[in-house]
Amino acid sequence: MKHGNTIIYAFAALSITALSLWLIHDLWVVLLVLFCITGVYALMTSKR
């Protein structure tokens, strides 16, 4: 269990989401990105 990496990934996801929101300005795209990130994160955590 590497909590440091988890925090880094969380900040990376947040910054990417913020960038997407600022560049695209489309709510559905941001929600789709958040959904994909949450799904990938859930898959990664369930495998460990």
PDBQT receptor file of N, H, CA, C and O in Angstrom, charges set to zero:
ATOM      1  N   MET A   1       0.843  -1.191   0.000  1.00  0.00    +0.000 N 
ATOM      2  CA  MET A   1       0.000   0.000   0.000  1.00  0.00    +0.000 C 
ATOM      3  C   MET A   1       0.887   1.253   0.000  1.00  0.00    +0.000 C 
ATOM      4  O   MET A   1       1.605   1.520   0.964  1.00  0.00    +0.000 OA
ATOM      5  N   LYS A   2       0.824   1.997  -1.073  1.00  0.00    +0.000 N 
ATOM      6  H   LYS A   2       0.241   1.781  -1.857  1.00  0.00    +0.000 HD
ATOM      7  CA  LYS A   2       1.614   3.225  -1.171  1.00  0.00    +0.000 C 
ATOM      8  C   LYS A   2       0.663   4.420  -1.156  1.00  0.00    +0.000 C 
ATOM      9  O   LYS A   2       0.115   4.796  -2.193  1.00  0.00    +0.000 OA
ATOM     10  N   HIS A   3       0.470   5.008   0.006  1.00  0.00    +0.000 N 
ATOM     11  H   HIS A   3       0.915   4.703   0.848  1.00  0.00    +0.000 HD
ATOM     12  CA  HIS A   3      -0.477   6.119   0.113  1.00  0.00    +0.000 C 
ATOM     13  C   HIS A   3       0.063   7.370  -0.579  1.00  0.00    +0.000 C 
ATOM     14  O   HIS A   3      -0.715   8.196  -1.058  1.00  0.00    +0.000 OA
ATOM     15  N   GLY A   4       1.382   7.515  -0.634  1.00  0.00    +0.000 N 
ATOM     16  H   GLY A   4       2.013   6.844  -0.244  1.00  0.00    +0.000 HD
ATOM     17  CA  GLY A   4       1.975   8.670  -1.297  1.00  0.00    +0.000 C 
ATOM     18  C   GLY A   4       1.615   8.702  -2.769  1.00  0.00    +0.000 C 
ATOM     19  O   GLY A   4       1.260   9.753  -3.304  1.00  0.00    +0.000 OA
ATOM     20  N   ASN A   5       1.706   7.542  -3.434  1.00  0.00    +0.000 N 
ATOM     21  H   ASN A   5       1.994   6.689  -3.000  1.00  0.00    +0.000 HD
ATOM     22  CA  ASN A   5       1.355   7.469  -4.854  1.00  0.00    +0.000 C 
ATOM     23  C   ASN A   5      -0.126   7.753  -5.055  1.00  0.00    +0.000 C 
ATOM     24  O   ASN A   5      -0.512   8.406  -6.025  1.00  0.00    +0.000 OA
ATOM     25  N   THR A   6      -0.963   7.258  -4.132  1.00  0.00    +0.000 N 
ATOM     26  H   THR A   6      -0.649   6.728  -3.344  1.00  0.00    +0.000 HD
ATOM     27  CA  THR A   6      -2.404   7.492  -4.236  1.00  0.00    +0.000 C 
ATOM     28  C   THR A   6      -2.701   8.985  -4.180  1.00  0.00    +0.000 C 
ATOM     29  O   THR A   6      -3.524   9.489  -4.945  1.00  0.00    +0.000 OA
ATOM     30  N   ILE A   7      -2.031   9.691  -3.275  1.00  0.00    +0.000 N 
ATOM     31  H   ILE A   7      -1.363   9.282  -2.653  1.00  0.00    +0.000 HD
ATOM     32  CA  ILE A   7      -2.244  11.140  -3.158  1.00  0.00    +0.000 C 
ATOM     33  C   ILE A   7      -1.784  11.846  -4.430  1.00  0.00    +0.000 C 
ATOM     34  O   ILE A   7      -2.448  12.761  -4.917  1.00  0.00    +0.000 OA
ATOM     35  N   ILE A   8      -0.645  11.415  -4.962  1.00  0.00    +0.000 N 
ATOM     36  H   ILE A   8      -0.105  10.672  -4.567  1.00  0.00    +0.000 HD
ATOM     37  CA  ILE A   8      -0.121  12.020  -6.193  1.00  0.00    +0.000 C 
ATOM     38  C   ILE A   8      -1.098  11.801  -7.352  1.00  0.00    +0.000 C 
ATOM     39  O   ILE A   8      -1.370  12.718  -8.127  1.00  0.00    +0.000 OA
ATOM     40  N   TYR A   9      -1.624  10.569  -7.460  1.00  0.00    +0.000 N 
ATOM     41  H   TYR A   9      -1.403   9.825  -6.830  1.00  0.00    +0.000 HD
ATOM     42  CA  TYR A   9      -2.586  10.277  -8.525  1.00  0.00    +0.000 C 
ATOM     43  C   TYR A   9      -3.859  11.097  -8.345  1.00  0.00    +0.000 C 
ATOM     44  O   TYR A   9      -4.446  11.554  -9.325  1.00  0.00    +0.000 OA
ATOM     45  N   ALA A  10      -4.286  11.284  -7.105  1.00  0.00    +0.000 N 
ATOM     46  H   ALA A  10      -3.809  10.913  -6.308  1.00  0.00    +0.000 HD
ATOM     47  CA  ALA A  10      -5.495  12.067  -6.833  1.00  0.00    +0.000 C 
ATOM     48  C   ALA A  10      -5.302  13.513  -7.277  1.00  0.00    +0.000 C 
ATOM     49  O   ALA A  10      -6.179  14.094  -7.916  1.00  0.00    +0.000 OA
ATOM     50  N   PHE A  11      -4.146  14.095  -6.936  1.00  0.00    +0.000 N 
ATOM     51  H   PHE A  11      -3.433  13.623  -6.417  1.00  0.00    +0.000 HD
ATOM     52  CA  PHE A  11      -3.869  15.477  -7.346  1.00  0.00    +0.000 C 
ATOM     53  C   PHE A  11      -3.748  15.584  -8.863  1.00  0.00    +0.000 C 
ATOM     54  O   PHE A  11      -4.190  16.569  -9.455  1.00  0.00    +0.000 OA
ATOM     55  N   ALA A  12      -3.148  14.572  -9.493  1.00  0.00    +0.000 N 
ATOM     56  H   ALA A  12      -2.789  13.772  -9.012  1.00  0.00    +0.000 HD
ATOM     57  CA  ALA A  12      -3.016  14.571 -10.948  1.00  0.00    +0.000 C 
ATOM     58  C   ALA A  12      -4.395  14.532 -11.603  1.00  0.00    +0.000 C 
ATOM     59  O   ALA A  12      -4.658  15.254 -12.565  1.00  0.00    +0.000 OA
ATOM     60  N   ALA A  13      -5.273  13.679 -11.069  1.00  0.00    +0.000 N 
ATOM     61  H   ALA A  13      -5.059  13.093 -10.288  1.00  0.00    +0.000 HD
ATOM     62  CA  ALA A  13      -6.634  13.574 -11.610  1.00  0.00    +0.000 C 
ATOM     63  C   ALA A  13      -7.379  14.892 -11.430  1.00  0.00    +0.000 C 
ATOM     64  O   ALA A  13      -8.093  15.336 -12.329  1.00  0.00    +0.000 OA
ATOM     65  N   LEU A  14      -7.211  15.513 -10.267  1.00  0.00    +0.000 N 
ATOM     66  H   LEU A  14      -6.631  15.153  -9.537  1.00  0.00    +0.000 HD
ATOM     67  CA  LEU A  14      -7.884  16.787 -10.008  1.00  0.00    +0.000 C 
ATOM     68  C   LEU A  14      -7.381  17.876 -10.950  1.00  0.00    +0.000 C 
ATOM     69  O   LEU A  14      -8.174  18.658 -11.475  1.00  0.00    +0.000 OA
ATOM     70  N   SER A  15      -6.071  17.931 -11.165  1.00  0.00    +0.000 N 
ATOM     71  H   SER A  15      -5.427  17.296 -10.738  1.00  0.00    +0.000 HD
ATOM     72  CA  SER A  15      -5.511  18.963 -12.039  1.00  0.00    +0.000 C 
ATOM     73  C   SER A  15      -5.943  18.744 -13.486  1.00  0.00    +0.000 C 
ATOM     74  O   SER A  15      -6.237  19.697 -14.207  1.00  0.00    +0.000 OA
ATOM     75  N   ILE A  16      -5.980  17.466 -13.904  1.00  0.00    +0.000 N 
ATOM     76  H   ILE A  16      -5.741  16.692 -13.318  1.00  0.00    +0.000 HD
ATOM     77  CA  ILE A  16      -6.425  17.149 -15.267  1.00  0.00    +0.000 C 
ATOM     78  C   ILE A  16      -7.892  17.536 -15.436  1.00  0.00    +0.000 C 
ATOM     79  O   ILE A  16      -8.281  18.086 -16.467  1.00  0.00    +0.000 OA
ATOM     80  N   THR A  17      -8.708  17.243 -14.412  1.00  0.00    +0.000 N 
ATOM     81  H   THR A  17      -8.392  16.796 -13.575  1.00  0.00    +0.000 HD
ATOM     82  CA  THR A  17     -10.125  17.595 -14.465  1.00  0.00    +0.000 C 
ATOM     83  C   THR A  17     -10.301  19.108 -14.529  1.00  0.00    +0.000 C 
ATOM     84  O   THR A  17     -11.131  19.610 -15.287  1.00  0.00    +0.000 OA
ATOM     85  N   ALA A  18      -9.520  19.832 -13.734  1.00  0.00    +0.000 N 
ATOM     86  H   ALA A  18      -8.845  19.425 -13.119  1.00  0.00    +0.000 HD
ATOM     87  CA  ALA A  18      -9.603  21.295 -13.731  1.00  0.00    +0.000 C 
ATOM     88  C   ALA A  18      -9.199  21.857 -15.094  1.00  0.00    +0.000 C 
ATOM     89  O   ALA A  18      -9.835  22.777 -15.609  1.00  0.00    +0.000 OA
ATOM     90  N   LEU A  19      -8.133  21.293 -15.673  1.00  0.00    +0.000 N 
ATOM     91  H   LEU A  19      -7.617  20.546 -15.255  1.00  0.00    +0.000 HD
ATOM     92  CA  LEU A  19      -7.688  21.726 -16.998  1.00  0.00    +0.000 C 
ATOM     93  C   LEU A  19      -8.767  21.462 -18.040  1.00  0.00    +0.000 C 
ATOM     94  O   LEU A  19      -9.046  22.311 -18.887  1.00  0.00    +0.000 OA
ATOM     95  N   SER A  20      -9.377  20.269 -17.969  1.00  0.00    +0.000 N 
ATOM     96  H   SER A  20      -9.151  19.580 -17.281  1.00  0.00    +0.000 HD
ATOM     97  CA  SER A  20     -10.435  19.924 -18.921  1.00  0.00    +0.000 C 
ATOM     98  C   SER A  20     -11.605  20.886 -18.783  1.00  0.00    +0.000 C 
ATOM     99  O   SER A  20     -12.167  21.340 -19.779  1.00  0.00    +0.000 OA
ATOM    100  N   LEU A  21     -11.968  21.192 -17.541  1.00  0.00    +0.000 N 
ATOM    101  H   LEU A  21     -11.511  20.823 -16.732  1.00  0.00    +0.000 HD
ATOM    102  CA  LEU A  21     -13.080  22.117 -17.290  1.00  0.00    +0.000 C 
ATOM    103  C   LEU A  21     -12.756  23.496 -17.860  1.00  0.00    +0.000 C 
ATOM    104  O   LEU A  21     -13.615  24.142 -18.460  1.00  0.00    +0.000 OA
ATOM    105  N   TRP A  22     -11.508  23.947 -17.670  1.00  0.00    +0.000 N 
ATOM    106  H   TRP A  22     -10.810  23.422 -17.183  1.00  0.00    +0.000 HD
ATOM    107  CA  TRP A  22     -11.116  25.282 -18.121  1.00  0.00    +0.000 C 
ATOM    108  C   TRP A  22     -11.027  25.347 -19.638  1.00  0.00    +0.000 C 
ATOM    109  O   TRP A  22     -11.379  26.365 -20.235  1.00  0.00    +0.000 OA
ATOM    110  N   LEU A  23     -10.558  24.271 -20.271  1.00  0.00    +0.000 N 
ATOM    111  H   LEU A  23     -10.272  23.444 -19.786  1.00  0.00    +0.000 HD
ATOM    112  CA  LEU A  23     -10.353  24.284 -21.716  1.00  0.00    +0.000 C 
ATOM    113  C   LEU A  23     -11.641  24.001 -22.480  1.00  0.00    +0.000 C 
ATOM    114  O   LEU A  23     -11.910  24.624 -23.507  1.00  0.00    +0.000 OA
ATOM    115  N   ILE A  24     -12.438  23.056 -21.974  1.00  0.00    +0.000 N 
ATOM    116  H   ILE A  24     -12.219  22.550 -21.140  1.00  0.00    +0.000 HD
ATOM    117  CA  ILE A  24     -13.588  22.586 -22.746  1.00  0.00    +0.000 C 
ATOM    118  C   ILE A  24     -14.861  23.359 -22.398  1.00  0.00    +0.000 C 
ATOM    119  O   ILE A  24     -15.643  23.707 -23.282  1.00  0.00    +0.000 OA
ATOM    120  N   HIS A  25     -15.063  23.624 -21.104  1.00  0.00    +0.000 N 
ATOM    121  H   HIS A  25     -14.427  23.342 -20.386  1.00  0.00    +0.000 HD
ATOM    122  CA  HIS A  25     -16.246  24.341 -20.635  1.00  0.00    +0.000 C 
ATOM    123  C   HIS A  25     -17.533  23.561 -20.880  1.00  0.00    +0.000 C 
ATOM    124  O   HIS A  25     -18.616  24.146 -20.867  1.00  0.00    +0.000 OA
ATOM    125  N   ASP A  26     -17.437  22.263 -21.101  1.00  0.00    +0.000 N 
ATOM    126  H   ASP A  26     -16.557  21.788 -21.111  1.00  0.00    +0.000 HD
ATOM    127  CA  ASP A  26     -18.636  21.445 -21.295  1.00  0.00    +0.000 C 
ATOM    128  C   ASP A  26     -18.796  20.517 -20.102  1.00  0.00    +0.000 C 
ATOM    129  O   ASP A  26     -17.919  19.700 -19.821  1.00  0.00    +0.000 OA
ATOM    130  N   LEU A  27     -19.906  20.643 -19.407  1.00  0.00    +0.000 N 
ATOM    131  H   LEU A  27     -20.619  21.307 -19.635  1.00  0.00    +0.000 HD
ATOM    132  CA  LEU A  27     -20.106  19.899 -18.165  1.00  0.00    +0.000 C 
ATOM    133  C   LEU A  27     -20.147  18.402 -18.406  1.00  0.00    +0.000 C 
ATOM    134  O   LEU A  27     -19.603  17.638 -17.609  1.00  0.00    +0.000 OA
ATOM    135  N   TRP A  28     -20.787  17.958 -19.498  1.00  0.00    +0.000 N 
ATOM    136  H   TRP A  28     -21.229  18.579 -20.146  1.00  0.00    +0.000 HD
ATOM    137  CA  TRP A  28     -20.929  16.519 -19.727  1.00  0.00    +0.000 C 
ATOM    138  C   TRP A  28     -19.584  15.865 -19.995  1.00  0.00    +0.000 C 
ATOM    139  O   TRP A  28     -19.364  14.714 -19.618  1.00  0.00    +0.000 OA
ATOM    140  N   VAL A  29     -18.677  16.599 -20.649  1.00  0.00    +0.000 N 
ATOM    141  H   VAL A  29     -18.856  17.534 -20.956  1.00  0.00    +0.000 HD
ATOM    142  CA  VAL A  29     -17.342  16.045 -20.909  1.00  0.00    +0.000 C 
ATOM    143  C   VAL A  29     -16.581  15.875 -19.593  1.00  0.00    +0.000 C 
ATOM    144  O   VAL A  29     -15.909  14.866 -19.380  1.00  0.00    +0.000 OA
ATOM    145  N   VAL A  30     -16.696  16.873 -18.714  1.00  0.00    +0.000 N 
ATOM    146  H   VAL A  30     -17.242  17.693 -18.887  1.00  0.00    +0.000 HD
ATOM    147  CA  VAL A  30     -16.023  16.805 -17.416  1.00  0.00    +0.000 C 
ATOM    148  C   VAL A  30     -16.575  15.641 -16.597  1.00  0.00    +0.000 C 
ATOM    149  O   VAL A  30     -15.820  14.909 -15.957  1.00  0.00    +0.000 OA
ATOM    150  N   LEU A  31     -17.905  15.475 -16.622  1.00  0.00    +0.000 N 
ATOM    151  H   LEU A  31     -18.518  16.070 -17.142  1.00  0.00    +0.000 HD
ATOM    152  CA  LEU A  31     -18.518  14.367 -15.893  1.00  0.00    +0.000 C 
ATOM    153  C   LEU A  31     -18.055  13.032 -16.456  1.00  0.00    +0.000 C 
ATOM    154  O   LEU A  31     -17.822  12.086 -15.704  1.00  0.00    +0.000 OA
ATOM    155  N   LEU A  32     -17.919  12.952 -17.783  1.00  0.00    +0.000 N 
ATOM    156  H   LEU A  32     -18.108  13.721 -18.394  1.00  0.00    +0.000 HD
ATOM    157  CA  LEU A  32     -17.455  11.714 -18.415  1.00  0.00    +0.000 C 
ATOM    158  C   LEU A  32     -16.024  11.401 -17.990  1.00  0.00    +0.000 C 
ATOM    159  O   LEU A  32     -15.699  10.251 -17.693  1.00  0.00    +0.000 OA
ATOM    160  N   VAL A  33     -15.166  12.430 -17.961  1.00  0.00    +0.000 N 
ATOM    161  H   VAL A  33     -15.430  13.364 -18.202  1.00  0.00    +0.000 HD
ATOM    162  CA  VAL A  33     -13.779  12.240 -17.524  1.00  0.00    +0.000 C 
ATOM    163  C   VAL A  33     -13.738  11.788 -16.068  1.00  0.00    +0.000 C 
ATOM    164  O   VAL A  33     -12.989  10.876 -15.717  1.00  0.00    +0.000 OA
ATOM    165  N   LEU A  34     -14.546  12.431 -15.218  1.00  0.00    +0.000 N 
ATOM    166  H   LEU A  34     -15.154  13.173 -15.502  1.00  0.00    +0.000 HD
ATOM    167  CA  LEU A  34     -14.597  12.049 -13.805  1.00  0.00    +0.000 C 
ATOM    168  C   LEU A  34     -15.060  10.605 -13.655  1.00  0.00    +0.000 C 
ATOM    169  O   LEU A  34     -14.523   9.859 -12.837  1.00  0.00    +0.000 OA
ATOM    170  N   PHE A  35     -16.060  10.212 -14.449  1.00  0.00    +0.000 N 
ATOM    171  H   PHE A  35     -16.495  10.819 -15.114  1.00  0.00    +0.000 HD
ATOM    172  CA  PHE A  35     -16.577   8.845 -14.393  1.00  0.00    +0.000 C 
ATOM    173  C   PHE A  35     -15.501   7.841 -14.790  1.00  0.00    +0.000 C 
ATOM    174  O   PHE A  35     -15.349   6.800 -14.150  1.00  0.00    +0.000 OA
ATOM    175  N   CYS A  36     -14.752   8.157 -15.851  1.00  0.00    +0.000 N 
ATOM    176  H   CYS A  36     -14.875   9.003 -16.370  1.00  0.00    +0.000 HD
ATOM    177  CA  CYS A  36     -13.676   7.262 -16.305  1.00  0.00    +0.000 C 
ATOM    178  C   CYS A  36     -12.582   7.157 -15.252  1.00  0.00    +0.000 C 
ATOM    179  O   CYS A  36     -12.101   6.061 -14.964  1.00  0.00    +0.000 OA
ATOM    180  N   ILE A  37     -12.184   8.293 -14.672  1.00  0.00    +0.000 N 
ATOM    181  H   ILE A  37     -12.574   9.183 -14.905  1.00  0.00    +0.000 HD
ATOM    182  CA  ILE A  37     -11.134   8.287 -13.643  1.00  0.00    +0.000 C 
ATOM    183  C   ILE A  37     -11.591   7.479 -12.436  1.00  0.00    +0.000 C 
ATOM    184  O   ILE A  37     -10.814   6.707 -11.873  1.00  0.00    +0.000 OA
ATOM    185  N   THR A  38     -12.859   7.654 -12.032  1.00  0.00    +0.000 N 
ATOM    186  H   THR A  38     -13.490   8.280 -12.489  1.00  0.00    +0.000 HD
ATOM    187  CA  THR A  38     -13.382   6.914 -10.883  1.00  0.00    +0.000 C 
ATOM    188  C   THR A  38     -13.406   5.427 -11.175  1.00  0.00    +0.000 C 
ATOM    189  O   THR A  38     -13.076   4.619 -10.307  1.00  0.00    +0.000 OA
ATOM    190  N   GLY A  39     -13.796   5.052 -12.395  1.00  0.00    +0.000 N 
ATOM    191  H   GLY A  39     -14.065   5.709 -13.100  1.00  0.00    +0.000 HD
ATOM    192  CA  GLY A  39     -13.835   3.637 -12.772  1.00  0.00    +0.000 C 
ATOM    193  C   GLY A  39     -12.456   3.011 -12.768  1.00  0.00    +0.000 C 
ATOM    194  O   GLY A  39     -12.272   1.909 -12.252  1.00  0.00    +0.000 OA
ATOM    195  N   VAL A  40     -11.482   3.709 -13.341  1.00  0.00    +0.000 N 
ATOM    196  H   VAL A  40     -11.631   4.605 -13.760  1.00  0.00    +0.000 HD
ATOM    197  CA  VAL A  40     -10.107   3.197 -13.371  1.00  0.00    +0.000 C 
ATOM    198  C   VAL A  40      -9.550   3.086 -11.957  1.00  0.00    +0.000 C 
ATOM    199  O   VAL A  40      -8.880   2.109 -11.624  1.00  0.00    +0.000 OA
ATOM    200  N   TYR A  41      -9.830   4.094 -11.122  1.00  0.00    +0.000 N 
ATOM    201  H   TYR A  41     -10.375   4.887 -11.393  1.00  0.00    +0.000 HD
ATOM    202  CA  TYR A  41      -9.347   4.077  -9.741  1.00  0.00    +0.000 C 
ATOM    203  C   TYR A  41      -9.966   2.913  -8.971  1.00  0.00    +0.000 C 
ATOM    204  O   TYR A  41      -9.283   2.249  -8.192  1.00  0.00    +0.000 OA
ATOM    205  N   ALA A  42     -11.260   2.665  -9.189  1.00  0.00    +0.000 N 
ATOM    206  H   ALA A  42     -11.815   3.205  -9.822  1.00  0.00    +0.000 HD
ATOM    207  CA  ALA A  42     -11.936   1.553  -8.514  1.00  0.00    +0.000 C 
ATOM    208  C   ALA A  42     -11.339   0.217  -8.955  1.00  0.00    +0.000 C 
ATOM    209  O   ALA A  42     -11.142  -0.679  -8.134  1.00  0.00    +0.000 OA
ATOM    210  N   LEU A  43     -11.052   0.087 -10.250  1.00  0.00    +0.000 N 
ATOM    211  H   LEU A  43     -11.212   0.815 -10.916  1.00  0.00    +0.000 HD
ATOM    212  CA  LEU A  43     -10.438  -1.150 -10.749  1.00  0.00    +0.000 C 
ATOM    213  C   LEU A  43      -9.054  -1.356 -10.141  1.00  0.00    +0.000 C 
ATOM    214  O   LEU A  43      -8.707  -2.470  -9.748  1.00  0.00    +0.000 OA
ATOM    215  N   MET A  44      -8.262  -0.284 -10.062  1.00  0.00    +0.000 N 
ATOM    216  H   MET A  44      -8.544   0.620 -10.380  1.00  0.00    +0.000 HD
ATOM    217  CA  MET A  44      -6.911  -0.390  -9.514  1.00  0.00    +0.000 C 
ATOM    218  C   MET A  44      -6.941  -0.764  -8.038  1.00  0.00    +0.000 C 
ATOM    219  O   MET A  44      -6.137  -1.581  -7.588  1.00  0.00    +0.000 OA
ATOM    220  N   THR A  45      -7.860  -0.174  -7.284  1.00  0.00    +0.000 N 
ATOM    221  H   THR A  45      -8.513   0.490  -7.650  1.00  0.00    +0.000 HD
ATOM    222  CA  THR A  45      -7.910  -0.437  -5.845  1.00  0.00    +0.000 C 
ATOM    223  C   THR A  45      -8.472  -1.826  -5.563  1.00  0.00    +0.000 C 
ATOM    224  O   THR A  45      -8.088  -2.456  -4.578  1.00  0.00    +0.000 OA
ATOM    225  N   SER A  46      -9.369  -2.308  -6.406  1.00  0.00    +0.000 N 
ATOM    226  H   SER A  46      -9.681  -1.796  -7.206  1.00  0.00    +0.000 HD
ATOM    227  CA  SER A  46      -9.961  -3.631  -6.166  1.00  0.00    +0.000 C 
ATOM    228  C   SER A  46      -8.970  -4.750  -6.488  1.00  0.00    +0.000 C 
ATOM    229  O   SER A  46      -9.053  -5.839  -5.920  1.00  0.00    +0.000 OA
ATOM    230  N   LYS A  47      -8.032  -4.480  -7.400  1.00  0.00    +0.000 N 
ATOM    231  H   LYS A  47      -7.964  -3.596  -7.862  1.00  0.00    +0.000 HD
ATOM    232  CA  LYS A  47      -7.042  -5.517  -7.756  1.00  0.00    +0.000 C 
ATOM    233  C   LYS A  47      -5.996  -5.690  -6.654  1.00  0.00    +0.000 C 
ATOM    234  O   LYS A  47      -5.406  -6.764  -6.536  1.00  0.00    +0.000 OA
ATOM    235  N   ARG A  48      -5.753  -4.641  -5.838  1.00  0.00    +0.000 N 
ATOM    236  H   ARG A  48      -6.232  -3.769  -5.934  1.00  0.00    +0.000 HD
ATOM    237  CA  ARG A  48      -4.694  -4.742  -4.826  1.00  0.00    +0.000 C 
ATOM    238  C   ARG A  48      -5.210  -5.244  -3.502  1.00  0.00    +0.000 C 
ATOM    239  O   ARG A  48      -4.440  -5.382  -2.551  1.00  0.00    +0.000 OA
TER     240      ARG A  48
